Amino acid sequence: MRISRDAPEPLHAQIAASFREDILNGRWPAHYKLPPEPALAEQLGVSRGTLRKALAVLIEEGLLVQTRGRGTFVTAGVLEPQIAQRLHSLSEDFRAQGYALEVQVVSARLEGLQMTVQALLGAPPGTPGLRLVRVFRGPQGPLAYLVNWVRADLCPGIEDVDFERNSLFDVLEKSYRLPVAEGRRTFSAELAREDVAEALEISTGSPVLYLEQVTYTRDGQAVEYSDVWINSTAVKVTSLLTR
């Protein structure tokens, strides 16, 4: 690309415009990895600070995404949380990538743990649990419908937490000193049942991505179980793998 130091537009705006054109015309396809910042800045003849300003513009527009330690990539045109490759909550992942996220708490109340959940969490019979039901929404509408179960015996008073403002993992770690260290996540494709379709504002029977999760503390204590249904028309799960 050519940039002009005599043009009225700032250098970073010219770079962003050129990169944007490369993305929109398909020259840089989805998941294309940009060269490392030092090499790219040298190639363009600009400082790394100027380059980073240009990249920040395209990240804000949702055209690029940066992954720490991996680099900068072209997005697929939909949200791409990295929940398949690191133990972040879905809300943490969206916000880390700069996406505006609204959390709607449908309900948060103490209930007896369901038998399957009780077994997965290794909880004694009669253990109370927080059943937390939420919908995550972006500018384009509902993104995910979540039902979390948390061992309330390990987190007294958790039913009073404002989960529209607080991440579940943050609350476990900062308020209850339960360091989230490991998780088992299973992904599958499902057809949206009635309650899922209503929450995601899609037709019953539409395809959704289903995620089942069990979360463990550093000492191996299972503390949280969740069912998550993701609107597959708005969100795509991507993994960056190494061999």
TORVONU-13582 format. One line per 5 residues: their letters; for each residue x, y, z of N, C-alpha, C, O. Coordinates in steps of 0.001 Angstrom, whole numbers, padded with zeros to 6 digits, m for minus. Layout:
REM residues N
A) X:Y:Z:X:Y:Z:X:Y:Z:X:Y:Z; ...
This chain:
REM residues 243
MRISR) 000841:m001182:000000:000000:000000:000000:000882:001240:000000:002050:001206:000389; 000282:002332:m000450:000990:003603:m000456:000276:004563:000488:m000950:004676:000473; 001055:005242:001299:000499:006267:002163:001210:007574:001853:002373:007585:001448; 000502:008663:002048:001047:009976:001724:001150:010805:002992:000167:011013:003704; 002351:011270:003255:002547:012125:004423:002066:013551:004150:001992:014371:005064
DAPEP) 001740:013841:002894:001238:015167:002546:m000293:015217:002499:m000881:016289:002357; m000929:014052:002618:m002389:014014:002557:m002984:014603:003833:m002346:014577:004885; m004215:015138:003742:m004834:015719:004938:m005217:014675:005987:m005301:014991:007174; m005449:013439:005557:m005823:012395:006501:m004609:011945:007300:m003523:011812:006737; m004769:011705:008610:m003648:011181:009403:m003171:009842:008855:m003931:009116:008215
LHAQI) m001902:009522:009114:m001336:008275:008594:m002125:007063:009070:m002379:006144:008292; m002517:007055:010351:m003212:005866:010849:m004566:005696:010161:m005014:004567:009961; m005228:006805:009794:m006506:006718:009094:m006311:006172:007683:m007134:005398:007195; m005210:006577:007019:m004920:006047:005688:m004648:004547:005746:m005108:003791:004890; m003902:004124:006754:m003588:002698:006903:m004866:001913:007178:m005094:000860:006582
AASFR) m005694:002425:008075:m006941:001738:008398:m007824:001612:007164:m008445:000571:006950; m007884:002668:006347:m008704:002636:005133:m008198:001585:004151:m008988:000877:003526; m006874:001489:004020:m006301:000507:003111:m006561:m000911:003593:m006946:m001780:002810; m006349:m001144:004897:m006605:m002476:005455:m008087:m002839:005331:m008437:m003975:005011; m008949:m001852:005590:m010392:m002091:005488:m010764:m002548:004083:m011564:m003467:003909
EDILN) m010173:m001895:003083:m010449:m002276:001697:m009968:m003696:001424:m010656:m004467:000754; m008784:m004046:001941:m008270:m005405:001749:m009212:m006447:002355:m009384:m007532:001800; m009815:m006115:003486:m010720:m007051:004153:m012044:m007156:003398:m012538:m008254:003142; m012614:m005998:003044:m013945:m005994:002441:m013957:m006542:001023:m014976:m007068:000575; m012835:m006426:000306:m012825:m006982:m001053:m012323:m008422:m001096:m012195:m009010:m002170
GRWPA) m012037:m008989:000089:m011664:m010399:000152:m010197:m010686:m000036:m009789:m011847:m000013; m009386:m009648:m000224:m007947:m009884:m000373:m007366:m010463:000916:m006444:m011279:000891; m007927:m010021:002037:m007617:m010622:003328:m008852:m011374:003794:m009781:m010749:004306; m008897:m012687:003637:m010109:m013445:003994:m010251:m013613:005508:m009354:m013269:006277; m011389:m014144:005905:m011629:m014428:007321:m010514:m015314:007863:m010100:m016282:007224
HYKLP) m010034:m014959:009062:m008989:m015683:009791:m007584:m015451:009233:m006624:m016069:009693; m007461:m014558:008236:m006128:m014183:007754:m005343:m013556:008905:m005861:m012705:009628; m004086:m013984:009067:m003239:m013449:010129:m002336:m012369:009557:m001587:m012606:008609; m002417:m011181:010145:m001563:m010079:009706:m000117:m010345:010112:000129:m011060:011083; 000843:m009779:009382:002247:m009912:009789:002454:m009321:011182:001660:m008490:011622
PEPAL) 003511:m009739:011879:003799:m009161:013202:003920:m007649:013129:004344:m007105:012109; 003550:m006973:014200:003532:m005510:014211:004874:m004880:013821:004890:m003950:013014; 006004:m005357:014370:007275:m004715:013985:007539:m004792:012483:007965:m003816:011866; 007277:m005982:011897:007523:m006148:010466:006551:m005312:009640:006929:m004717:008631; 005285:m005276:010086:004284:m004525:009335:004562:m003018:009407:004421:m002310:008410
AEQLG) 004956:m002535:010587:005279:m001113:010721:006476:m000741:009852:006493:000315:009220; 007483:m001626:009830:008666:m001371:008997:008292:m001361:007524:008762:m000520:006758; 007440:m002305:007133:007007:m002386:005733:006272:m001112:005312:006417:m000647:004181; 005488:m000557:006227:004722:000640:005919:005539:001923:006088:005155:002980:005588; 006656:001824:006791:007474:002992:007039:006885:003930:008070:007045:005147:007983
VSRGT) 006181:003336:009077:005571:004145:010129:005986:003576:011489:006538:002479:011576; 005716:004331:012528:006015:003844:013873:004998:002793:014290:003908:002713:013723; 005359:001984:015290:004420:000985:015795:003218:001660:016445:002115:001115:016433; 003432:002849:017013:002314:003576:017605:001270:003958:016564:000068:003838:016803; 001738:004417:015408:000816:004766:014322:000079:003534:013825:m001127:003581:013582
LRKAL) 000804:002429:013673:000172:001188:013230:m000883:000723:014225:m001970:000297:013834; m000561:000807:015506:m001511:000355:016519:m002779:001194:016516:m003863:000669:016770; m002663:002491:016233:m003855:003335:016117:m004740:002850:014975:m005964:002809:015101; m004112:002483:013859:m004875:001986:012707:m005566:000666:013045:m006738:000466:012727; m004822:m000230:013695:m005414:m001519:014066:m006559:m001337:015046:m007566:m002041:014970
AVLIE) m006406:m000383:015974:m007446:m000136:016975:m008753:000289:016309:m009835:m000086:016760; m008648:001073:015236:m009845:001505:014509:m010597:000292:013963:m011820:000213:014079; m009866:m000650:013371:m010502:m001810:012736:m010972:m002826:013772:m011944:m003545:013542; m010288:m002886:014907:m010761:m003741:015994:m012079:m003206:016526:m013000:m003974:016803; m012170:m001883:016669:m013403:m001247:017137:m014544:m001500:016160:m015696:m001641:016573
EGLLV) m014232:m001557:014865:m015248:m001803:013838:m015617:m003278:013747:m016576:m003633:013061; m014863:m004145:014433:m015161:m005571:014389:m014566:m006293:013198:m014931:m007438:012932; m013655:m005652:012472:m013041:m006282:011306:m011792:m007073:011669:m011434:m008023:010973; m011128:m006688:012755:m009939:m007390:013229:m010139:m007789:014683:m010934:m007184:015401; m009414:m008807:015105:m009402:m009220:016501:m007968:m009578:016863:m007254:m010186:016067
QTRGR) m007550:m009200:018064:m006207:m009523:018532:m006281:m010572:019617:m007118:m010496:020516; m005394:m011558:019527:m005290:m012611:020525:m003906:m012544:021136:m002902:m012655:020431; m003849:m012362:022448:m002562:m012195:023120:m001661:m013400:022839:m002061:m014550:023023; m000460:m013116:022397:000505:m014171:022127:000346:m014845:020776:001196:m015643:020381; m000747:m014532:020051:m000987:m015175:018767:m000926:m014198:017597:m000467:m014554:016512
GTFVT) m001385:m012976:017816:m001334:m012006:016738:m002668:m011365:016441:m003596:m011424:017248; m002757:m010740:015252:m003951:m010026:014812:m004550:m010758:013623:m003847:m011121:012680; m005872:m010971:013682:m006555:m011769:012669:m007767:m011028:012128:m008369:m010204:012816; m008115:m011337:010874:m009364:m010853:010292:m010503:m011687:010872:m010410:m012913:010940; m011574:m011020:011287:m012707:m011750:011842:m013536:m012368:010726:m013310:m012117:009542
AGVLE) m014504:m013184:011137:m015378:m013842:010167:m016653:m013047:009919:m017564:m013534:009248; m016730:m011826:010453:m017920:m011019:010253:m018980:m011235:011310:m020021:m010579:011289; m018728:m012157:012247:m019611:m012382:013383:m018745:m012397:014629:m017519:m012459:014533; m019366:m012340:015792:m018604:m012390:017028:m017874:m013721:017144:m018425:m014771:016813; m016635:m013670:017616:m015812:m014872:017698:m015194:m015004:019082:m013996:m014768:019244
PQIAQ) m015984:m015374:020079:m015395:m015579:021407:m014423:m016745:021383:m014586:m017682:020602; m013413:m016687:022240:m012379:m017713:022256:m012609:m018719:023380:m011665:m019206:024004; m013893:m019020:023626:m014240:m019914:024725:m013824:m021355:024457:m013879:m022192:025358; m013411:m021652:023229:m012971:m023009:022931:m011484:m023194:023180:m010958:m024288:022978; m010784:m022125:023623:m009343:m022268:023775:m008795:m021698:025070:m007606:m021852:025348
RLHSL) m009627:m021044:025871:m009145:m020581:027161:m010328:m020462:028119:m011473:m020315:027692; m010044:m020527:029393:m011094:m020559:030399:m011472:m019138:030809:m011125:m018677:031896; m012181:m018461:029926:m012801:m017191:030234:m014300:m017399:030184:m014795:m018262:029460; m015015:m016608:030955:m016462:m016646:030807:m016817:m015980:029490:m016026:m015226:028924; m018019:m016272:029013:m018451:m015704:027738:m018502:m014186:027813:m018113:m013511:026860
SEDFR) m018973:m013635:028927:m019040:m012179:029062:m017641:m011570:029082:m017416:m010519:028483; m016692:m012225:029770:m015311:m011741:029786:m014731:m011713:028380:m014029:m010773:028004; m015029:m012750:027610:m014483:m012855:026263:m015038:m011762:025352:m014283:m011110:024631; m016350:m011564:025384:m016945:m010524:024555:m016355:m009161:024899:m015969:m008404:024009; m016287:m008849:026197:m015831:m007523:026611:m014351:m007332:026343:m013919:m006220:026036
AQGYA) m013559:m008401:026452:m012128:m008298:026175:m011874:m007951:024713:m010853:m007350:024379; m012807:m008332:023847:m012670:m008029:022425:m013350:m006718:022045:m013437:m006373:020867; m013830:m005993:023053:m014366:m004662:022802:m015819:m004618:022383:m016292:m003577:021927; m016550:m005730:022526:m017945:m005738:022130:m018831:m005212:023266:m018660:m005581:024428; m019775:m004349:022905:m020748:m003872:023888:m021686:m005028:024226:m022239:m005666:023331
LEVQV) m021861:m005290:025502:m022658:m006431:025925:m023624:m005996:027015:m023227:m005375:028002; m024886:m006325:026829:m025909:m006086:027845:m026286:m007424:028456:m026595:m008377:027740; m026261:m007492:029778:m026623:m008726:030479:m027993:m008545:031097:m028214:m007626:031887; m028914:m009427:030735:m030257:m009424:031304:m030390:m010624:032239:m030287:m011769:031797; m030618:m010371:033524:m030836:m011454:034479:m032320:m011795:034469:m033156:m010980:034859
VSARL) m032639:m013008:034021:m034023:m013468:033983:m034465:m013906:035380:m035576:m013602:035816; m033580:m014625:036074:m033872:m015029:037448:m032565:m015405:038139:m031595:m015800:037493; m032561:m015275:039462:m031412:m015668:040283:m031962:m016047:041654:m032273:m015181:042471; m032076:m017343:041892:m032677:m017781:043153:m032057:m019092:043610:m031501:m019849:042813; m032164:m019343:044903:m031660:m020580:045481:m032655:m021704:045242:m033857:m021538:045448
EGLQM) m032146:m022848:044806:m032958:m024043:044588:m032131:m025255:044983:m030907:m025172:045087; m032790:m026367:045200:m032056:m027601:045387:m031401:m028012:044083:m032020:m027925:043023; m030168:m028454:044150:m029467:m028853:042924:m030166:m030045:042276:m030556:m030995:042955; m030316:m029983:040966:m030832:m031137:040240:m029878:m032312:040431:m028686:m032117:040668; m030399:m033524:040328:m029596:m034708:040630:m028340:m034791:039762:m027258:m035105:040257
TVQAL) m028491:m034505:038460:m027336:m034583:037566:m026301:m033521:037929:m025101:m033793:037966; m026789:m032294:038199:m025887:m031215:038558:m025204:m031521:039891:m024009:m031273:040053; m025950:m032047:040819:m025391:m032422:042124:m024239:m033402:041961:m023205:m033279:042618; m024427:m034378:041075:m023378:m035367:040844:m022160:m034741:040181:m021026:m035026:040565; m022390:m033888:039188:m021272:m033265:038478:m020470:m032340:039387:m019255:m032212:039232
LGAPP) m021146:m031700:040331:m020455:m030788:041239:m019932:m031495:042481:m019299:m030870:043332; m020192:m032788:042591:m019721:m033535:043754:m020302:m033012:045054:m019630:m033015:046085; m021558:m032562:045009:m022199:m031961:046180:m022993:m032993:046961:m023587:m033886:046357; m023022:m032900:048289:m023835:m033806:049098:m025320:m033591:048812:m025707:m032496:048402; m026161:m034606:049016:m027610:m034440:048840:m028126:m033287:049694:m027705:m033107:050837
GTPGL) m029042:m032511:049125:m029621:m031387:049841:m028827:m030101:049754:m029223:m029087:050329; m027700:m030127:049036:m026893:m028906:048904:m027673:m027849:048124:m028185:m028142:047043; m027774:m026626:048650:m028475:m025575:047904:m027611:m025056:046758:m026383:m025090:046825; m028262:m024583:045723:m027542:m024028:044588:m028188:m022753:044101:m029402:m022580:044208; m027377:m021859:043564:m027897:m020685:042884:m028204:m021078:041448:m027321:m021533:040721
RLVRV) m029445:m020905:041043:m029819:m021091:039637:m029919:m019705:039015:m030846:m018944:039291; m028938:m019397:038165:m028811:m018073:037561:m029134:m018182:036071:m028454:m018891:035329; m030169:m017479:035648:m030598:m017516:034248:m030391:m016128:033656:m030908:m015138:034173; m029629:m016067:032565:m029311:m014780:031943:m029407:m014859:030420:m029339:m015934:029823; m029568:m013692:029821:m029482:m013536:028369:m028433:m012472:028085:m028492:m011377:028645
FRGPQ) m027474:m012782:027222:m026478:m011815:026782:m026948:m011236:025454:m027298:m011964:024525; m026946:m009905:025390:m027420:m009222:024192:m026346:m008285:023653:m025618:m007657:024422; m026250:m008193:022335:m025391:m007237:021667:m026256:m006290:020863:m027482:m006391:020909; m025650:m005372:020125:m026434:m004430:019307:m027344:m005132:018306:m028387:m004597:017929; m026944:m006346:017870:m027740:m007066:016881:m028809:m007946:017494:m029552:m008604:016765
GPLAY) m028909:m007977:018836:m029932:m008785:019482:m029330:m009815:020417:m028146:m009733:020742; m030130:m010792:020858:m029639:m011807:021797:m028516:m012649:021194:m028593:m013093:020048; m027472:m012857:021997:m026318:m013656:021562:m026285:m015019:022234:m025915:m016010:021604; m026669:m015081:023505:m026566:m016346:024241:m027580:m016374:025381:m027935:m015345:025956; m028031:m017588:025684:m028952:m017855:026788:m028236:m018805:027736:m027825:m019892:027329
LVNWV) m028082:m018403:029008:m027269:m019155:029962:m028072:m019541:031192:m028830:m018739:031738; m027892:m020787:031616:m028420:m021254:032890:m027242:m021806:033694:m026699:m022860:033365; m026853:m021085:034751:m025724:m021487:035592:m026230:m022016:036928:m027203:m021510:037487; m025547:m023049:037430:m025777:m023560:038774:m024481:m023400:039561:m023423:m023841:039112; m024559:m022772:040729:m023385:m022549:041563:m023651:m023139:042945:m024741:m022972:043493
RADLC) m022669:m023820:043504:m022816:m024358:044860:m022929:m023206:045857:m021947:m022519:046140; m024123:m023008:046379:m024360:m021885:047280:m023752:m022114:048660:m023528:m021158:049403; m023481:m023385:049013:m022844:m023630:050313:m021419:m023100:050327:m020875:m022811:051393; m020807:m022969:049146:m019455:m022413:049052:m019471:m020892:048861:m018436:m020234:048971; m020655:m020345:048573:m020770:m018915:048248:m021982:m018322:048966:m022945:m017940:048302
PGIED) m021969:m018232:050279:m023135:m017705:050996:m023474:m016281:050567:m022603:m015416:050480; m024764:m016060:050301:m025220:m014738:049894:m025094:m014452:048416:m025383:m013335:047986; m024675:m015419:047625:m024441:m015162:046197:m025732:m014820:045472:m025693:m014191:044415; m026872:m015221:046017:m028150:m014926:045372:m028464:m013425:045380:m029348:m012973:044652; m027743:m012657:046197:m027977:m011211:046280:m027043:m010398:045386:m027141:m009171:045347
VDFER) m026144:m011061:044672:m025192:m010352:043806:m025906:m009823:042559:m026784:m010489:042010; m025526:m008637:042122:m026060:m008052:040894:m025266:m008594:039706:m024178:m008105:039405; m025818:m009607:039033:m025103:m010232:037921:m025342:m009515:036594:m024862:m009966:035554; m026069:m008422:036619:m026110:m007590:035425:m024863:m006724:035346:m024501:m006240:034273; m024199:m006529:036497:m023002:m005692:036551:m021736:m006494:036823:m020632:m005999:036596
NSLFD) m021879:m007726:037304:m020715:m008510:037722:m020630:m009824:036964:m021636:m010506:036765; m019412:m010175:036541:m019147:m011467:035916:m019162:m012557:036972:m018672:m012358:038084; m019723:m013708:036628:m019781:m014811:037579:m018390:m015234:038029:m018167:m015447:039220; m017454:m015359:037097:m016095:m015767:037474:m015455:m014735:038392:m014757:m015098:039338; m015686:m013446:038121:m015141:m012396:038987:m015682:m012524:040405:m014938:m012380:041375
VLEKS) m016967:m012793:040521:m017580:m012922:041844:m016996:m014124:042584:m016674:m014027:043769; m016860:m015246:041898:m016300:m016442:042544:m014883:m016183:043036:m014514:m016589:044138; m014091:m015502:042208:m012682:m015315:042548:m012459:m014186:043550:m011686:m014339:044495; m013128:m013062:043350:m012839:m011892:044175:m013658:m011836:045456:m013157:m011412:046498; m014915:m012262:045384:m015777:m012176:046570:m015685:m013409:047447:m015817:m013316:048668
YRLPV) m015457:m014573:046829:m015484:m015823:047595:m014146:m016557:047604:m014041:m017655:048151; m013136:m015958:047006:m011787:m016533:047000:m011804:m017989:046519:m011202:m018876:047124; m012505:m018194:045424:m012565:m019507:044777:m011901:m019350:043408:m012577:m019048:042425; m010581:m019553:043337:m009859:m019305:042081:m010255:m020297:040991:m010025:m021499:041117; m010847:m019781:039930:m011242:m020614:038797:m009992:m021016:038026:m009272:m020159:037512
AEGRR) m009733:m022320:037946:m008473:m022775:037359:m008663:m023727:036185:m007851:m023731:035260; m009717:m024532:036206:m009912:m025540:035165:m011385:m025599:034786:m012265:m025204:035551; m011621:m026100:033595:m012994:m026267:033163:m013091:m027348:032104:m012145:m027594:031356; m014241:m027984:032051:m014525:m028950:030977:m015691:m028407:030173:m016780:m028192:030704; m015457:m028190:028901:m016487:m027658:028030:m016779:m028637:026904:m015864:m029153:026263
TFSAE) m018043:m028883:026674:m018479:m029768:025607:m019393:m028990:024673:m020345:m028353:025124; m019113:m029038:023380:m019894:m028311:022388:m020697:m029293:021541:m020213:m030372:021200; m021907:m028914:021210:m022715:m029725:020300:m023724:m028828:019594:m023998:m027714:020039; m024269:m029322:018499:m025306:m028595:017768:m026663:m029113:018219:m026866:m030318:018361; m027586:m028190:018440:m028930:m028569:018862:m029957:m027739:018091:m029630:m026732:017463
LARED) m031198:m028194:018159:m032319:m027406:017664:m032945:m026701:018854:m033194:m027323:019887; m033196:m025432:018718:m033670:m024626:019837:m035043:m025090:020312:m036002:m025115:019541; m035126:m025455:021577:m036429:m025766:022166:m037152:m024447:022436:m036597:m023375:022195; m038379:m024522:022932:m039226:m023336:023005:m038637:m022232:023889:m038624:m021069:023485; m038143:m022580:025105:m037640:m021537:025996:m036356:m020903:025463:m036132:m019704:025626
VAEAL) m035514:m021720:024824:m034276:m021202:024230:m034600:m020276:023064:m034021:m019197:022939; m035532:m020705:022210:m035918:m019887:021059:m036513:m018558:021497:m036253:m017523:020882; m037311:m018585:022558:m037911:m017345:023055:m036833:m016387:023572:m036873:m015187:023302; m035869:m016939:024320:m034810:m016098:024871:m033927:m015500:023782:m033509:m014347:023883; m033644:m016280:022743:m032757:m015831:021670:m033506:m015129:020539:m032899:m014642:019585
EISTG) m034841:m015084:020662:m035685:m014417:019662:m035486:m015022:018282:m035316:m014316:017288; m035512:m016362:018251:m035418:m017103:017000:m036580:m018090:016955:m037319:m018222:017931; m036743:m018769:015853:m037834:m019738:015715:m037497:m021027:016446:m036346:m021463:016451; m038494:m021628:017058:m038308:m022942:017674:m037823:m023921:016609:m038364:m023974:015505; m036795:m024694:016958:m036217:m025633:016004:m035070:m025068:015198:m034464:m025787:014403
SPVLY) m034756:m023785:015385:m033597:m023212:014691:m032308:m023801:015258:m032265:m024138:016442; m031256:m023935:014447:m029995:m024487:014952:m029304:m023525:015910:m029209:m022328:015636; m028827:m024045:017023:m028054:m023268:017989:m026839:m024095:018402:m026824:m025319:018268; m025833:m023407:018903:m024652:m024073:019449:m024853:m024234:020946:m025085:m023256:021656; m024762:m025464:021422:m024965:m025736:022845:m023620:m026014:023510:m022795:m026761:022985
LEQVT) m023416:m025401:024668:m022193:m025559:025434:m022545:m026017:026840:m023345:m025379:027525; m021945:m027128:027269:m022087:m027609:028641:m020742:m027434:029344:m019700:m027761:028777; m020758:m026927:030556:m019511:m026604:031242:m019553:m026978:032717:m020560:m026784:033397; m018440:m027518:033193:m018208:m027697:034624:m016912:m026960:034943:m015901:m027155:034269; m016943:m026110:035974:m015799:m025283:036332:m015227:m025735:037670:m015974:m026028:038603
YTRDG) m013888:m025790:037760:m013201:m026290:038948:m012264:m025219:039504:m011719:m024406:038758; m012089:m025232:040802:m011122:m024353:041455:m009731:m024976:041365:m009561:m026084:040857; m008750:m024244:041865:m007367:m024695:041781:m007138:m026013:042519:m006283:m026809:042131; m007902:m026236:043576:m007733:m027477:044335:m008628:m028605:043837:m008753:m029636:044497; m009261:m028413:042660:m010050:m029473:042048:m011498:m029523:042480:m012205:m030471:042138
QAVEY) m011960:m028534:043221:m013348:m028491:043666:m014254:m027989:042534:m014067:m026883:042028; m015245:m028818:042138:m016224:m028363:041154:m017153:m027358:041815:m017744:m027644:042857; m017283:m026185:041214:m018037:m025115:041873:m019197:m024599:041034:m020124:m023994:041571; m019159:m024830:039716:m020179:m024243:038845:m020458:m025159:037663:m019546:m025753:037088; m021735:m025260:037313:m022165:m026000:036126:m023027:m025068:035295:m023811:m024292:035841
SDVWI) m022887:m025138:033982:m023714:m024265:033156:m024142:m024936:031861:m023430:m025758:031282; m025343:m024546:031433:m025862:m024845:030098:m025918:m023518:029357:m026476:m022543:029860; m025340:m023480:028162:m025301:m022240:027384:m025754:m022546:025962:m025245:m023463:025318; m026708:m021772:025489:m027155:m021889:024103:m026770:m020611:023377:m027148:m019518:023798; m026026:m020741:022297:m025452:m019604:021577:m026154:m019446:020232:m026330:m020414:019491
NSTAV) m026549:m018218:019931:m027187:m017913:018654:m026156:m018058:017536:m025310:m017182:017354; m026221:m019139:016802:m025179:m019452:015826:m025222:m018568:014585:m024307:m018609:013763; m026285:m017765:014443:m026302:m016815:013327:m025544:m015547:013675:m025191:m014772:012786; m025287:m015324:014968:m024617:m014097:015400:m023237:m014336:015975:m022423:m013415:016041; m022959:m015583:016400:m021701:m015891:017079:m021093:m017138:016457:m021790:m018120:016199
KVTSL) m019799:m017089:016221:m019063:m018254:015716:m017907:m018525:016668:m017148:m017613:016998; m017766:m019768:017109:m016681:m020144:018006:m015469:m020567:017188:m015561:m021452:016337; m014333:m019928:017451:m013105:m020191:016698:m011997:m020630:017636:m011844:m020069:018720; m011218:m021633:017228:m010062:m022077:018004:m008793:m021827:017195:m008735:m022089:015993; m007782:m021315:017887:m006442:m021181:017296:m005586:m022285:017912:m005347:m022294:019120
LTR) m005136:m023197:017088:m004494:m024410:017580:m003020:m024438:017225:m002604:m023878:016211; m002233:m025095:018066:m000819:m025316:017791:m000531:m026805:017883:m001266:m027550:018531; 000537:m027232:017235:000918:m028650:017249:002316:m028760:017830:002853:m029862:017943
